[in-house]
Amino acid sequence: MKAFVERLFGEMELSLKEVAKETSNEIQKAERCCQVINAILIRMKEFMAGYTFRDGEEEILFFKEYKPLLYKELIFYSELTYIEAKKPIGKKEQIKSYFPHVLDQIQEFFVRNHQLYIYYQLGKSDQDEKLFMRNSMPVSLIRDYSFDFDPSFSTVNSSKLAKIMAYESLTDHIRKIIHKLEMGSDAVGSEVSVHEWTDSKSSLIELAYALHSRGAVNHGKSDVKAIISLMESLFNVQVGNFYRTFQSMRGRKKNRTIFLDSLKESLVKRMDDTDMGYQ
């Protein structure tokens, strides 16, 4: 399962990058991204229909990690399509008042699902068997019905977690739009950075935490979230829940700084090659 799912993620990321190059129209881009992700989800569902989990741990891995990470992309671009379609056409002041209203609506979802959101934010795992298996029950006493209802491919908390992840990304995206609007028309019309992060998202997070730990940005006064947000804008990438990824790094058994170690090795090799006249 792991190899198949990770291959799907790789295909999805490549396809989304191609879509981003094809058009600068936000609605068209979001709609095409939805089509790409939906096709990937269909392939995942077909695969899982004939797959039997080895144990409870693998079942939790699928419903807590793999399915939400993919499904959240569909939710993100679907919501973005709707938001862009409803955006007022006309005066800048109307547009500026529109996006904070969208954030208020998103905040209502986080309030309704506060318990699951905190569990996810803290990177907890002690309740995974109750929350992320096929026989799991919703966290809230008031059931929130979802169209993602296939019991063989979904669980209620898995679907909600995907939406939490999507709304986190959507919140960051909208806040950046609001910031550009507040900076003025020149900032709004500025082109998206041409630089693209081509390594893994966890590598970017590892680098951001290293910069923060070193105090390399603003004499250590900038927090990790600010550094990651800056790197996301610079490299056109959304890393998602960086805190959770950091907790996973801490739990690595062999090497907790894979990317940083590889950076050092690459730089030292380049210096050695240069000394020998290869570069």
Legacy VTK file of the C-alpha trace (Angstrom):
# vtk DataFile Version 3.0
C-alpha trace
ASCII
DATASET POLYDATA
POINTS 279 float
0.000 0.000 0.000
2.693 2.495 1.005
4.550 2.314 -2.316
1.339 2.687 -4.348
0.021 5.635 -2.308
3.356 7.464 -2.322
3.518 7.018 -6.089
0.086 8.622 -6.351
1.260 11.568 -4.258
4.254 12.012 -6.539
2.066 11.954 -9.650
-0.323 14.442 -8.072
2.407 16.944 -7.179
3.860 16.808 -10.696
0.413 17.247 -12.277
-0.458 20.199 -10.025
2.809 21.905 -10.951
1.978 21.467 -14.634
-1.477 22.984 -14.091
0.113 25.982 -12.349
2.265 26.593 -15.429
-0.658 26.347 -17.845
-2.725 29.286 -16.596
-2.603 32.255 -14.226
-6.405 32.411 -13.992
-7.181 31.382 -10.398
-10.608 29.862 -11.092
-9.386 27.842 -14.064
-6.336 26.706 -12.121
-8.391 25.585 -9.109
-10.907 23.742 -11.291
-8.190 21.877 -13.213
-6.476 20.962 -9.959
-9.769 19.482 -8.734
-9.945 17.319 -11.852
-6.391 16.073 -11.353
-6.905 15.212 -7.675
-10.297 13.618 -8.258
-8.762 11.268 -10.818
-6.021 10.335 -8.319
-8.614 9.690 -5.592
-10.566 7.405 -7.905
-7.419 5.348 -8.523
-6.748 5.172 -4.792
-10.298 4.043 -4.100
-10.098 1.324 -6.777
-6.839 0.062 -5.279
-8.177 0.047 -1.715
-11.314 -1.838 -2.778
-9.177 -4.932 -3.286
-6.723 -4.334 -0.467
-6.757 -5.807 3.042
-4.934 -3.945 5.802
-2.133 -5.963 7.403
-3.053 -4.739 10.877
-4.685 -1.920 12.815
-1.564 0.217 12.556
-1.696 0.227 8.766
-5.428 0.986 8.833
-4.797 3.997 11.075
-1.955 5.107 8.784
-4.325 5.137 5.825
-7.257 6.933 7.485
-5.140 9.359 9.525
-2.306 10.118 7.092
-2.705 8.987 3.490
-6.399 9.557 2.754
-6.677 12.963 4.507
-3.493 14.297 2.875
-4.894 13.538 -0.563
-8.524 14.379 0.126
-7.625 17.719 1.699
-6.144 18.847 -1.622
-9.480 18.215 -3.334
-11.326 20.151 -0.626
-8.823 23.023 -0.791
-9.108 23.533 -4.539
-12.854 22.946 -4.551
-13.354 25.639 -1.888
-10.901 27.934 -3.667
-12.908 27.606 -6.884
-16.061 28.632 -5.036
-14.347 31.524 -3.211
-12.831 32.918 -6.393
-16.145 32.572 -8.253
-17.973 34.561 -5.552
-15.318 37.261 -5.257
-16.799 40.717 -5.922
-15.935 42.387 -9.208
-15.321 46.069 -8.915
-14.046 48.336 -6.166
-11.005 47.259 -4.224
-12.721 48.031 -0.905
-15.441 45.479 -1.672
-12.810 42.831 -2.365
-10.932 43.724 0.820
-14.076 43.232 2.934
-14.943 39.953 1.173
-11.971 37.849 2.267
-12.226 38.503 6.041
-15.844 37.330 5.799
-14.630 34.088 4.201
-12.178 33.615 7.087
-15.017 34.039 9.585
-16.927 31.218 7.906
-13.876 28.962 8.013
-13.374 29.754 11.688
-16.872 28.453 12.428
-15.816 25.014 11.172
-12.781 24.975 13.483
-15.024 25.896 16.422
-17.440 23.047 15.622
-14.566 20.565 15.415
-12.386 21.973 18.179
-11.571 18.631 19.848
-10.343 16.927 16.693
-8.476 20.075 15.655
-6.564 20.233 18.958
-5.792 16.490 18.760
-4.357 17.031 15.284
-2.455 20.224 16.188
-0.781 18.578 19.176
0.307 15.611 17.073
-1.323 13.188 19.482
-1.779 9.475 18.767
-3.144 7.972 21.987
-6.741 7.939 20.665
-5.963 6.826 17.116
-7.671 3.444 17.465
-10.910 5.156 18.466
-10.690 7.910 15.870
-9.133 6.502 12.706
-10.406 3.005 12.103
-13.461 1.891 10.140
-15.517 1.331 13.286
-14.586 4.753 14.753
-17.212 7.165 16.034
-17.391 10.946 15.506
-15.721 13.115 18.147
-18.673 15.471 18.450
-21.973 14.392 20.000
-23.717 16.256 17.186
-23.019 14.254 14.060
-21.834 16.190 11.030
-22.846 14.215 7.951
-20.443 14.136 5.032
-20.852 13.259 1.355
-17.622 11.267 1.683
-19.581 8.391 3.207
-18.213 5.139 1.723
-17.366 3.062 4.861
-14.770 0.996 3.000
-12.855 4.102 1.923
-13.660 6.703 4.572
-14.308 7.309 8.235
-16.058 10.356 9.677
-12.967 11.601 11.515
-10.699 10.947 8.532
-12.933 13.133 6.360
-13.096 15.864 8.995
-9.337 15.780 9.433
-8.939 16.279 5.686
-11.219 19.298 5.891
-9.266 20.690 8.853
-6.048 20.368 6.846
-7.667 21.963 3.791
-9.075 24.868 5.785
-5.689 25.487 7.403
-4.131 25.822 3.951
-7.063 27.915 2.754
-6.728 30.238 5.755
-3.027 30.798 5.039
-3.805 31.388 1.361
-6.503 33.970 2.108
-4.367 35.764 4.683
-1.671 36.210 2.064
-4.261 37.682 -0.313
-5.449 40.076 2.399
-1.848 41.085 3.105
-1.272 41.870 -0.578
-4.476 43.918 -0.712
-3.413 45.894 2.346
0.021 46.516 0.816
-1.550 48.208 -2.197
-2.414 47.619 -5.826
1.201 47.084 -6.880
1.514 44.167 -4.450
-1.780 42.663 -5.636
-0.665 42.704 -9.229
2.813 41.401 -8.537
3.775 38.156 -10.197
4.056 34.918 -8.296
7.607 33.898 -7.492
9.238 31.891 -10.271
11.213 29.864 -7.734
9.920 26.381 -7.004
10.697 24.064 -4.087
11.586 20.720 -5.683
12.587 18.744 -2.612
10.140 17.234 -0.101
7.935 19.442 2.088
9.401 17.838 5.190
12.842 18.999 4.024
11.638 22.592 3.868
10.168 22.267 7.361
13.437 20.806 8.654
15.331 23.759 7.168
12.877 26.284 8.654
13.206 24.795 12.137
16.995 24.831 11.803
16.982 28.525 10.844
14.722 29.310 13.792
16.792 27.245 16.227
19.939 29.003 15.041
18.302 32.427 15.375
19.314 33.135 11.783
16.234 35.233 10.904
15.645 38.600 12.601
18.091 37.647 15.369
15.783 34.797 16.404
12.751 37.054 16.850
10.760 35.542 13.958
8.795 32.431 14.939
8.796 29.201 12.944
5.392 29.896 11.386
6.608 33.250 10.021
9.729 31.658 8.545
7.741 28.851 6.930
5.176 31.309 5.553
8.002 33.309 3.980
9.512 30.175 2.432
6.097 29.067 1.148
5.680 32.382 -0.675
9.206 32.309 -2.041
9.049 28.728 -3.298
5.342 28.421 -4.244
4.586 25.563 -1.862
2.102 24.772 0.921
3.593 22.574 3.656
0.470 22.041 5.786
0.762 21.182 9.479
4.473 21.796 10.035
4.184 21.151 13.776
2.971 17.616 13.153
5.776 16.983 10.665
8.305 18.246 13.215
6.956 15.788 15.785
7.477 12.984 13.246
11.070 14.148 12.751
11.665 13.986 16.484
10.480 10.387 16.439
12.916 9.249 13.743
14.950 6.354 15.097
18.156 6.670 13.058
18.637 10.197 11.746
16.486 13.138 12.805
18.132 15.664 10.445
18.196 13.840 7.105
17.905 16.940 4.910
20.388 19.078 6.836
22.955 16.270 6.791
22.476 15.827 3.044
22.911 19.600 2.554
26.235 19.470 4.341
27.377 16.437 2.342
26.391 18.110 -0.950
28.221 21.338 -0.086
31.356 19.565 1.104
31.378 17.456 -2.078
31.056 20.590 -4.194
33.972 22.198 -2.365
36.067 19.060 -2.802
35.199 18.880 -6.515
36.073 22.557 -6.944
39.413 22.042 -5.208
40.131 19.227 -7.657
39.179 21.392 -10.646
35.920 19.657 -11.524
33.776 22.813 -11.085
LINES 1 280
279 0 1 2 3 4 5 6 7 8 9 10 11 12 13 14 15 16 17 18 19 20 21 22 23 24 25 26 27 28 29 30 31 32 33 34 35 36 37 38 39 40 41 42 43 44 45 46 47 48 49 50 51 52 53 54 55 56 57 58 59 60 61 62 63 64 65 66 67 68 69 70 71 72 73 74 75 76 77 78 79 80 81 82 83 84 85 86 87 88 89 90 91 92 93 94 95 96 97 98 99 100 101 102 103 104 105 106 107 108 109 110 111 112 113 114 115 116 117 118 119 120 121 122 123 124 125 126 127 128 129 130 131 132 133 134 135 136 137 138 139 140 141 142 143 144 145 146 147 148 149 150 151 152 153 154 155 156 157 158 159 160 161 162 163 164 165 166 167 168 169 170 171 172 173 174 175 176 177 178 179 180 181 182 183 184 185 186 187 188 189 190 191 192 193 194 195 196 197 198 199 200 201 202 203 204 205 206 207 208 209 210 211 212 213 214 215 216 217 218 219 220 221 222 223 224 225 226 227 228 229 230 231 232 233 234 235 236 237 238 239 240 241 242 243 244 245 246 247 248 249 250 251 252 253 254 255 256 257 258 259 260 261 262 263 264 265 266 267 268 269 270 271 272 273 274 275 276 277 278
